[in-house]
């Protein structure tokens, strides 16, 4: 079974560039520019799980 991080590494996130996303049970359950709102919404949608919260980097960002 795929975990949330593995899902994040495989899913197309191009439409979320520059935003925070929350992933719970291999689904993107919240996204936006305000990390606090994204986390709050994710906790409401997945009250018994701990969502993976990450910012989708801009296209110009280099990741090593």
Buried (B, 14 or more C-beta within 10 A) or exposed (E): EEEBEEBBEEBEBEEBEEBBBBBBEBBBBBBBEEBEEBBEBBBEBBEEBEBBBBBBEEEEEEEE
